[in-house]
Amino acid sequence: MKFLIPIKRVPDPNVRIRVKADGSGRETEGLAFAINPLDLTALEEALRIRER
């Protein structure tokens, strides 16, 4: 059985996101990214199913 799990990279939820000084968006320099928590759960479940 094959699984396709789409994974999205999102800003780390434990890091405060800063807005650029001119207000045009968020400041991404030095910002840590992580896998979306819901995508991580889906990936773990797919691995459990495959191991069975």
C-alpha positions as CSV (number, residue, x, y, z in Angstrom):
1,M,0.0,0.0,0.0
2,K,1.3,3.4,-0.9
3,F,0.5,6.7,0.8
4,L,0.9,10.3,-0.4
5,I,1.1,12.7,2.5
6,P,1.4,16.4,1.5
7,I,3.5,18.3,4.0
8,K,3.4,22.1,4.5
9,R,6.2,24.1,6.1
10,V,4.9,26.7,8.5
11,P,6.5,29.1,10.9
12,D,7.4,27.4,14.2
13,P,4.4,27.9,16.6
14,N,6.8,28.7,19.5
15,V,8.4,31.7,17.8
16,R,6.9,35.1,17.7
17,I,6.4,36.4,14.1
18,R,7.5,40.0,13.5
19,V,5.9,42.4,11.0
20,K,8.3,44.4,8.7
21,A,8.8,48.0,9.6
22,D,6.9,49.2,6.5
23,G,4.0,46.9,7.2
24,S,4.3,45.1,3.9
25,G,4.5,41.6,5.3
26,R,6.3,39.4,7.9
27,E,10.0,39.3,8.5
28,T,11.3,35.9,7.5
29,E,15.0,36.3,8.2
30,G,16.0,34.2,11.1
31,L,12.5,32.7,11.4
32,A,12.4,29.0,12.3
33,F,10.1,26.8,10.2
34,A,8.5,23.4,11.2
35,I,6.2,20.9,9.7
36,N,2.5,21.7,10.1
37,P,1.4,19.7,13.3
38,L,-1.6,18.2,11.5
39,D,0.6,17.0,8.6
40,L,3.0,15.5,11.1
41,T,0.1,13.5,12.7
42,A,-1.0,12.2,9.2
43,L,2.6,11.2,8.5
44,E,2.9,9.3,11.8
45,E,-0.4,7.5,11.2
46,A,0.7,6.5,7.6
47,L,3.9,5.0,9.0
48,R,2.0,3.1,11.7
49,I,-0.3,1.6,9.0
50,R,2.6,0.6,6.8
51,E,4.4,-1.1,9.7
52,R,1.3,-3.3,10.4
